[in-house]
Amino acid sequence: MTDPKTHLHRYLTNARDAVLWKLEGLGEYDIRRPLTPTGTNLLGLVKHLTCTAADYFGTVFDRPFPDPQPWFDPDAHPGADMWAAPDEPTAHLTDLYRRAWAHADTTITSLDLDAPGRVPWWPADTADVTLHQILVHMIDETNRHAGHADIIRELIDGAAGLRPGATSLPAETPAWWTERRDAIEQAARRADGHH
């Protein structure tokens, strides 16, 4: 039987892998372009998750992430961690994400689940945490954004699924999916009183 920390770490690793997989095979425009009214985009999700990994597994446990994150500078554009500027190469940002993983993984493997930490940006009554709490928080955070990436990627080129080789979707034809979507649309219209 796997110990709880290893089990939690595996779920976090799977979510991280899913996020980067959503960028595979796309050009610069597609991984950067906003596809929601709030600007959600694939590379911005990677950049944001880099920040959260660096902060939650670094700052919280007094293990500062060594790489600079200029999007947190006082003069940075608000929300600069959620999109990539033209002078921020994709390879640099994905590599930075992997370095943040490695830094986080060192924190995870070297501390016990009950190791104390402090989240200075949380309210004082909840700021004292354990590694266990942060692992659960980051699994939640990473999977939430992996879900965003799923939808963004599907909007770009129709690609969908959990991970390479195991999409968790039925292996159907494009026509089947079109019929399914149309049937769901019709059900929604009927439920709303449209015929």
C-alpha positions as CSV (number, residue, x, y, z in Angstrom):
1,M,0.0,0.0,0.0
2,T,1.3,3.5,-0.9
3,D,1.9,5.9,1.9
4,P,-0.4,9.0,1.9
5,K,2.3,11.5,0.8
6,T,3.3,9.4,-2.2
7,H,-0.3,9.0,-3.2
8,L,-1.0,12.8,-3.0
9,H,2.2,13.6,-4.8
10,R,1.2,11.2,-7.6
11,Y,-2.1,13.1,-8.1
12,L,-0.3,16.4,-8.2
13,T,2.2,15.1,-10.8
14,N,-0.6,13.7,-13.0
15,A,-2.3,17.1,-12.9
16,R,0.9,18.9,-13.8
17,D,1.5,16.6,-16.7
18,A,-2.0,17.1,-18.0
19,V,-1.6,20.9,-18.1
20,L,1.6,20.7,-20.2
21,W,0.1,18.1,-22.5
22,K,-2.6,20.6,-23.5
23,L,0.1,22.7,-25.1
24,E,1.6,20.0,-27.3
25,G,1.3,20.4,-31.0
26,L,0.0,24.0,-30.9
27,G,1.7,27.1,-32.3
28,E,2.5,30.3,-30.4
29,Y,-0.7,32.0,-31.2
30,D,-2.9,29.2,-30.1
31,I,-1.2,28.6,-26.8
32,R,-1.3,32.3,-25.9
33,R,-4.6,33.5,-27.3
34,P,-7.5,34.4,-24.9
35,L,-10.5,32.2,-25.4
36,T,-12.8,33.5,-22.6
37,P,-14.0,37.0,-21.7
38,T,-11.5,37.1,-18.8
39,G,-8.6,36.2,-21.1
40,T,-7.9,32.6,-20.1
41,N,-5.2,31.0,-22.2
42,L,-3.1,27.9,-22.1
43,L,0.4,29.5,-21.5
44,G,-1.0,31.8,-19.0
45,L,-2.3,28.9,-17.0
46,V,1.2,27.4,-17.0
47,K,2.7,30.7,-15.9
48,H,0.1,31.0,-13.1
49,L,0.7,27.5,-11.9
50,T,4.4,28.2,-11.8
51,C,3.8,31.0,-9.4
52,T,1.5,29.0,-7.2
53,A,3.9,26.0,-7.0
54,A,6.8,28.3,-6.3
55,D,4.9,30.2,-3.6
56,Y,3.0,27.3,-1.9
57,F,6.0,24.9,-1.8
58,G,8.6,27.6,-1.4
59,T,7.6,30.7,0.5
60,V,5.1,28.9,2.7
61,F,7.9,26.5,4.0
62,D,10.7,29.1,4.1
63,R,12.3,27.6,1.0
64,P,12.2,30.5,-1.5
65,F,12.1,29.6,-5.2
66,P,15.4,30.9,-6.6
67,D,14.2,31.9,-10.1
68,P,12.8,35.5,-10.5
69,Q,9.2,36.0,-11.2
70,P,9.0,39.6,-12.6
71,W,5.3,39.5,-13.0
72,F,5.1,40.0,-9.2
73,D,7.1,43.2,-9.3
74,P,5.3,46.3,-8.0
75,D,5.2,47.8,-11.5
76,A,4.0,44.6,-13.3
77,H,0.7,44.7,-15.1
78,P,-2.1,43.4,-12.9
79,G,-2.7,39.7,-13.6
80,A,0.6,39.4,-15.4
81,D,0.9,35.9,-14.1
82,M,-2.1,34.8,-16.2
83,W,-0.7,35.6,-19.7
84,A,2.5,35.6,-21.6
85,A,4.1,38.7,-23.1
86,P,5.6,38.4,-26.6
87,D,9.1,38.6,-25.1
88,E,8.4,35.6,-22.8
89,P,9.4,32.5,-24.8
90,T,7.2,29.4,-24.4
91,A,10.2,27.2,-23.8
92,H,11.4,29.5,-21.0
93,L,8.0,29.5,-19.3
94,T,7.5,25.7,-19.6
95,D,11.0,25.1,-18.3
96,L,10.4,27.5,-15.4
97,Y,7.2,25.5,-14.6
98,R,9.3,22.3,-14.5
99,R,11.9,24.0,-12.3
100,A,9.1,25.1,-9.9
101,W,7.9,21.4,-9.9
102,A,11.4,20.2,-9.0
103,H,11.6,22.8,-6.2
104,A,8.2,21.7,-5.0
105,D,9.1,18.1,-5.2
106,T,12.1,18.7,-3.0
107,T,9.9,20.3,-0.4
108,I,7.4,17.4,-0.7
109,T,10.0,14.7,-0.4
110,S,12.1,16.3,2.4
111,L,9.3,17.3,4.7
112,D,6.7,15.2,6.7
113,L,3.0,15.7,5.9
114,D,2.6,17.4,9.3
115,A,5.5,19.8,8.7
116,P,4.3,23.4,9.5
117,G,4.2,26.3,7.1
118,R,2.6,29.7,6.9
119,V,0.8,31.3,4.0
120,P,1.4,35.0,4.5
121,W,-1.3,36.1,1.9
122,W,-4.1,34.1,3.7
123,P,-6.1,35.5,6.6
124,A,-4.3,35.1,9.9
125,D,-6.8,32.6,11.3
126,T,-6.0,30.1,8.4
127,A,-2.4,31.1,7.6
128,D,-0.8,28.3,9.7
129,V,-0.8,25.1,7.6
130,T,0.9,21.8,7.1
131,L,2.5,20.2,4.1
132,H,-0.6,17.9,3.9
133,Q,-2.9,20.9,3.6
134,I,-0.8,22.5,0.9
135,L,-0.5,19.3,-1.1
136,V,-4.3,19.0,-1.1
137,H,-4.6,22.7,-1.9
138,M,-2.2,22.4,-4.9
139,I,-3.9,19.2,-6.2
140,D,-7.1,21.2,-6.2
141,E,-5.5,24.3,-7.7
142,T,-3.7,22.4,-10.4
143,N,-6.7,20.2,-11.4
144,R,-8.9,23.3,-11.5
145,H,-6.6,24.9,-14.1
146,A,-6.1,21.6,-15.9
147,G,-9.9,21.6,-16.4
148,H,-9.6,25.1,-17.8
149,A,-6.9,23.9,-20.1
150,D,-9.1,21.0,-21.2
151,I,-11.8,23.4,-22.3
152,I,-9.4,25.9,-23.9
153,R,-7.7,23.2,-25.9
154,E,-11.0,21.7,-27.1
155,L,-12.1,25.2,-28.2
156,I,-8.8,25.6,-30.2
157,D,-8.8,22.4,-32.2
158,G,-11.3,19.9,-30.7
159,A,-8.6,17.9,-28.9
160,A,-9.9,16.6,-25.6
161,G,-9.0,14.0,-23.0
162,L,-7.4,13.2,-19.7
163,R,-3.8,12.3,-20.8
164,P,-2.0,10.7,-23.8
165,G,-3.1,7.2,-24.3
166,A,-6.0,7.4,-21.9
167,T,-8.4,10.1,-22.9
168,S,-11.3,8.8,-20.8
169,L,-13.5,9.6,-23.8
170,P,-15.4,7.2,-26.0
171,A,-13.6,6.4,-29.2
172,E,-16.3,7.8,-31.6
173,T,-16.3,9.5,-35.0
174,P,-16.5,13.3,-35.4
175,A,-20.1,12.8,-36.7
176,W,-21.1,10.9,-33.5
177,W,-19.8,13.8,-31.4
178,T,-21.6,16.4,-33.6
179,E,-24.8,14.4,-33.2
180,R,-24.3,14.1,-29.4
181,R,-23.7,17.8,-29.1
182,D,-26.8,18.6,-31.1
183,A,-28.9,16.2,-29.0
184,I,-27.7,18.0,-25.8
185,E,-28.4,21.4,-27.4
186,Q,-32.0,20.2,-28.2
187,A,-32.5,18.9,-24.7
188,A,-31.4,22.2,-23.3
189,R,-33.8,24.1,-25.5
190,R,-36.7,21.8,-24.6
191,A,-35.9,22.2,-20.9
192,D,-36.1,26.0,-21.4
193,G,-39.4,25.8,-23.2
194,H,-38.1,26.1,-26.8
195,H,-39.3,23.6,-29.3
